[in-house]
């Protein structure tokens, strides 16, 4: 699985709630833009779940967890970007739309090119937990798991879904 594709799917789905909020707030001003944002939001979540369902069929390997840190709390820092639509952004003003688009584009680049995998509220809402684990080889990766607790020293059956991103096979 290409890492950039994985990160793009995770980014778009992480902002699906924000896209819906902006669509609702902009409905009166620009219905076409609002509908477009709502479609992106819904499709990104559908693609995320299709992606997770598909990769679960891939062969898994084992990782021995030598260190673990829960990263679920990082989603709270992400919430700041959700305040964007509550600023005085008007979707009928082309300058506001372009400005918002630039902000979201820059945030997207940062997300895709950095290790912001830990911040996906959609995964958290549907019961996934994000951990930063170090395996027995010393490699640090993000682990997406349905378990709320991973014990140091445990073996975890995992599927690599991108560079430094693992999904626990359930």
C-alpha positions in Angstrom: 0.0 0.0 0.0 1.5 3.4 -0.9 2.2 5.5 2.1 0.9 8.7 0.5 -2.5 7.0 -0.3 -2.8 5.8 3.3 -2.0 9.2 4.7 -4.4 11.0 2.2 -7.3 8.7 3.2 -6.6 9.2 6.9 -6.3 13.0 6.4 -9.5 13.4 4.4 -11.5 11.2 6.9 -10.0 13.1 9.9 -11.5 16.3 8.5 -14.9 14.8 7.5 -16.7 16.3 10.5 -15.1 19.7 9.8 -16.2 19.5 6.1 -19.8 18.7 7.3 -19.7 21.6 9.7 -18.5 24.0 7.0 -21.2 22.6 4.6 -24.0 23.2 7.1 -22.8 26.7 7.9 -22.4 27.6 4.3 -25.7 26.1 3.0 -27.4 29.4 2.8 -24.6 31.1 1.0 -23.2 28.6 -1.4 -25.2 25.4 -1.8 -22.9 24.0 -4.5 -19.9 24.3 -2.3 -21.8 23.0 0.7 -23.0 19.9 -1.3 -19.4 19.4 -2.5 -18.0 19.5 1.0 -20.7 17.1 2.3 -19.9 14.7 -0.5 -16.2 14.8 0.2 -16.9 14.2 3.9 -19.2 11.2 3.3 -17.0 9.7 0.6 -13.8 10.1 2.7 -15.4 8.1 5.6 -16.7 5.4 3.2 -13.3 5.1 1.6 -11.6 4.9 5.0 -13.8 2.0 6.1 -13.5 0.3 2.7 -9.7 0.7 3.0 -9.6 -0.7 6.5 -11.8 -3.6 5.4 -9.7 -4.3 2.4 -6.3 -4.2 4.2 -7.6 -6.6 6.9 -7.4 -9.3 4.2 -3.7 -8.8 3.6 -1.2 -11.1 5.3 -0.2 -10.1 8.8 3.0 -10.2 10.7 3.9 -10.1 14.3 5.3 -7.2 16.3 6.6 -7.5 19.8 5.8 -4.3 21.7 8.8 -3.1 23.7 7.3 0.3 24.4 3.8 1.7 24.0 2.2 5.1 24.4 -1.5 5.9 23.8 -1.9 8.8 21.4 -5.7 9.1 21.7 -5.3 12.4 23.6 -3.6 14.0 20.6 -7.0 14.3 19.0 -7.9 17.1 21.4 -5.2 19.3 20.0 -6.7 18.7 16.6 -10.0 20.2 17.7 -8.5 23.7 17.3 -8.8 23.3 13.5 -12.5 22.5 14.0 -13.0 26.1 15.2 -12.2 27.4 11.7 -15.9 27.4 10.5 -17.0 29.4 13.5 -14.8 32.3 12.5 -16.3 34.9 10.2 -15.7 32.8 7.1 -18.4 33.5 4.5 -18.7 30.9 1.8 -20.3 33.4 -0.6 -17.1 35.5 -0.5 -14.6 34.1 -3.0 -11.7 35.6 -0.9 -12.9 33.7 2.2 -13.4 30.5 0.3 -9.9 30.7 -1.2 -8.4 31.6 2.2 -10.1 28.7 3.9 -9.0 26.4 1.0 -5.4 27.5 1.4 -5.5 26.9 5.2 -7.0 23.4 4.7 -4.4 22.7 1.9 -1.5 23.6 4.2 -2.9 21.6 7.0 -3.4 18.7 4.6 0.3 18.9 3.5 1.4 18.9 7.0 -0.7 16.0 7.9 0.3 13.9 4.9 4.0 14.7 5.1 4.4 14.4 8.9 3.4 12.0 11.5 -0.1 13.3 12.3 -1.6 9.9 11.8 -2.3 10.0 15.6 -5.0 12.6 15.1 -8.0 11.1 13.4 -11.2 11.7 15.4 -13.3 9.6 13.1 -11.3 6.5 14.0 -11.7 7.3 17.6 -15.4 7.9 17.3 -15.9 4.4 15.8 -13.8 2.7 18.5 -10.3 2.6 17.3 -7.4 3.7 19.4 -4.1 5.0 18.2 -0.8 4.0 19.9 2.8 4.8 19.3 4.7 1.6 19.7 8.3 0.6 19.5 9.0 -2.9 18.4 11.8 -5.3 19.4 13.9 -3.9 16.5 13.6 -0.3 17.9 11.3 0.8 15.1 8.7 3.3 16.2 5.3 3.2 14.4 1.7 4.2 14.8 -0.6 1.3 15.6 -4.4 1.5 15.0 -6.2 -0.9 17.2 -9.7 -1.7 18.5 -8.1 -2.5 21.9 -8.0 0.3 24.4 -4.8 -1.0 26.1 -1.7 -2.6 24.7 0.7 -4.2 27.2 4.5 -3.8 26.9 6.0 -7.1 25.9 2.9 -8.4 24.1 2.9 -9.7 20.6 0.5 -8.0 18.3 -0.6 -9.4 14.9 -0.3 -6.4 12.5 -0.7 -5.4 8.9 1.5 -2.6 7.5 -0.8 0.0 5.8 2.0 2.5 5.1 5.4 3.6 6.3 5.3 3.7 10.1 1.6 2.9 10.2 0.3 -0.5 11.4 -3.3 -1.9 11.7 -3.9 -4.6 14.3 -5.5 -7.6 12.7 -8.6 -8.6 14.5 
